[in-house]
Each structure stands twice: as structure tokens, then as C-alpha cells.
Amino acid sequence: MKNHDPYLALRFKEFNYFLLIRFLLVFGWSMQFIIVEWEVYNLTKDPLALGLIGLVEIIPAISMSLFAGHIVDQKEKKKLFTIAIIALLFISVAFFSITTNYFYSNYSSKQVLTGIYILVFIGGFIRAFFGPIIFSLVALIVSKNAYSNAASWSSSTWQFASVLGPAFAGFSIAWIGVNASMGFVLISVFIALLLTYFIKKKPILNPKIGEPIIKSLKTGLRFVFKTKAILIAITLDMVAVLFGGAIALLPIYAQDILNVGSQGFGMLRAAPAVGALIIMFISAYIPVTKNAGKKLLISIFCFGTSIIIFGISSIFYLSLFALFLYGLTDGISMIIRQTILQLKTPDEVRGRVASVNSIFISSSNELGAFESGLTAKLMGTVPAVVFGGLMTLISVVFTNFKFPEFKKLDLRNDMNEN
């Protein structure tokens, strides 16, 4: 602890630009997703329609993910990053356009809804590339001894932006409406694109350029499945994300259960952001490499508990507190998982390992949203949320007893080896 530098990664100039770009992208993307959720529920009043948003995005994201990892390991990362942001900018322009008064005046609600689902579907393809690109780019921007610290800052920035974006969306919907809120998304992505100018081209470290895609994908999958620390970490988090998708049902809680409207919806969305912000600073000062396995299990257990509390609460401020814990514990688990991935993954397979992680984790956010919407439709909103929290707790208990060696995982030696 004495020699620990909480700002080590921030001493690399490009990493600061990278963090700002990542914040703007995640902020905009998350804000856009919540605006879409709000508008879809307004158009349909159907919880299953909310779940379908996640399902529509996850299909292309999963189907493209492994292929995206192969491309990332074969190509120059800065160029791919810029291309992906440009593609995201086009999607943002389309969402801004489809939510204008012109579209609502000239097209039916069903047609607008169909257009929204189509854009979400296309966005899923684009999203498949971001995980592998970002994971690989971090390792090329900072030195190896800064991987753990970089993972903390990068993951915390993602977590903070992913909850601040929806929180801001909730307030902006009430203040300026859906279309103007989409305008903020467009501006965020555009600024992110401009900032890529400050990141230089990076070397391609994969020695097997031109390797057949099937062989390349098998190499990435084989590495993940033989590296127990990575496999257990992403599997455990996948279950938590899959069954912890209660956050997707917030529009229902705000409008029908807590009866707090769009402003209350914004506050509920802001609560996880506060937790994420606190973790963003604490994690930089307290390394997660020591007893990483045990810390991950505890954080996900607390994550599941926060979901249950939120599910059964009918008191607005108790719900806010539960969502604060939700953001706090989710941030901790994300930082630990990203640190495990960074320290355990060789440079030449980073893109493919990140793509597998995207299938396990990132896509599970959307699948979790669909699971929440479906279970809410079948068993009711509150039972669905409680069920998700219980499944998360069960996954932690199972991992604790099935893989006792995981809770002994310590990453300090891995960091020293680097």
C-alpha cells in the first residue's frame, strides 16, 4: 500500500483522453437506451415490450461478438475505434430523427416502435466491436505495471457513466422532452469522435496476422475455458447481470408502483450513479488485487441483496438506498473482473477474450432486461425482481462451495510478474 500510486494510469496522457472518450460514449449510449425504454413503455404500456428492447439488441451483439474479437486482434485498434464511433454517431442521428414531431405526425405509433427496434438491432452489431477494441486499447496505452490501476479507472468510468447517463436521461425527459434528450446523446458521441484525434495509432501485437478465422476463434475460446480465474469470474458476473436486470423495470416502478413520475424516475436512476462515483475514487486508492476472489464473491452477494430490497420496497427513499447499494456493489464487481481479465490475458488474444467476455457479460445486460420483462409479464413486477435477486445470491453460494479455490484468488503476483 505504501508504494501504491492511485493515479499511475492517469500519468499516461493518452489514457486521460481515452477515459473522457469512454465516459462520453457510455454516457450517451446509456442515456439513449433509457430514453428508448421510456418511449417504448409510453407507446405500449407493456413490460414485455421493454424486455424486447434488450432481446433485439442482444441477437446481433452475440452473433457478431466472436467475429469482432478476431478482427480486433488482426487490425490496428485506434482506426477501428474511430470507425466504431462514427457508426454509433449515425445511429444517434437516426434516433434523434425518429423522435421528432415530424415522425409522430406522419407515422403511427406502431411504425415508430418498429423503427426504434430496427435501430436498436443495428446498434447491437456496432456494440459488438466496442468491448474488444476498448479492452485491447487500454493495454496499448498504459504500461503493464499500470494495468490494475487502469482497469480500476476504466471500469469505474464505465460504471459511473452507465448510471449517470440514465439518471440524466430521466431528468432530461421531464425537463426538455424525448427528442431534445436524444440531442444530448448526439452531441456526446460527436465530441467523443473529435477526441480520438489525440490517440495515436498502435502496433498490432498479434504474431498470427492472417490466421484463419475458425482457428483464431478456437484459440480465444480455448484460452478462456482453460483459465479458471477468468471463466469463473465472467460466469459468476454473467448470472448476476442476467438475473439482476431489475433496473430495466424502473419505468414501471416509477410510474405504477412508487408513483413518482418522471422526476422520481430520474432520482431512482441517479441513485446507482452516486454509488458508482464513490467506488470510482475509492478503488483508485485501495487496490483490488489482494483477495480479489473473495472480494468479488462478497460484492456480488451484496448486489443480489440490494435487488431484493429494491424489489419489495414500496417506500421511495428505501428504494433509492437499495439502488445506491446496487451501483456501489456492481461497480466493485466490475472493477475486480476487469482487473482479472487484464492481468490474466496475453496481448495477442485480448480482442478474442474480450469478445467472449462481451457474450458472457455485456450482452447479458440486454438478455437480463428481457428476462426481467418476461418474468414481470408472467409473475408480476415485484416477484420478478425478487426472483432475480435470489438467483444472484444462489449463484454466489454455489460458486463459493463448488470452486473454493476461487475465493483464494490473489492477483498481486500477477501484477508483479508484469
Buried (B, 14 or more C-beta within 10 A) or exposed (E): EEEEEBEBBBEBEBBBBBBBBBBBBBBBBBBBBBBBBBBBBEBBEEBBBBBBBBBBBBBBBBBBBBBBBBBBBBBEBBEBBBBBBEBBBBBBBBBBBBBEEEBBEEBEEEEBBEBBBEBBBBBBBBBBBBBBBBBBBBBBBBEBEBBBBBBBBBBBBBBBBBBBBBBBBBBBBBEEBBBEBBBBBBBBBBBBBEBBEEBEEBEBBBEEEEBEEEEBBEBBBEBBEEBEBBBBBBBBBBBBBBBBBBBBBBBBBBBEBBEBEBBBBBBBBBBBBBBBBBBBEBBBEEBBBEBBBBBBBBBBBBBBBBBBBBBBBEEBEEBBBBBBBBBBBBBBBBBBBBBBBBBBBEBBBBBBBBBBBBBBBBBBBBBBBBBBBBBBBEEEBBBBBBBBBBBBBEBBEEBBEEBEEBBEBEBBEBBEEE
